[in-house]
Amino acid sequence: MFALILVALCIVGAAIGQILLKSGMNQIGEIKNMGQLFNLDALFRIFTNLRIIAGLLCYGISLVLWLGAMSTLNASFIYPLISLAYVLTAIFSLIYLRESITVMHWIGIACIVVGCFLIVRTAY
């Protein structure tokens, strides 16, 4: 049970990390090509943005939690569950970033949820 709590925290942390990274990049602005991305000024702005730093921190914490869960559970069981982070990221982007989600996106999200339900159900 403890390992499943770690997986759940990892999923939430990854989703929050994605929202923070996207929010930080919204502050920086659109990057249109590789030259613009690897410009030293752009890299400095990216890696000094507080939201991006917070997003990377969330990812770091999620990584540690993930390693704890992997020490206990089978990778074939928990790895598909990380796809629930996609579901949470979509929901958080709808709420916090005001992004629109199409019907086809919702259908795909429902497929992910059903797949994860089947994986958990077969394990317990």
Secondary structure, DSSP 8 states (H G I E B T S, - for coil): -HHHHHHHHHHHHHHHHHHHHHHHHHHH----SHHHHT-HHHHHHHHT-HHHHHHHHHHHHHHHHHHHHHTTS-HHHHHHHTTHHHHHHHHHHHHHS-----HHHHHHHHHHHHHHHHHHHHH-
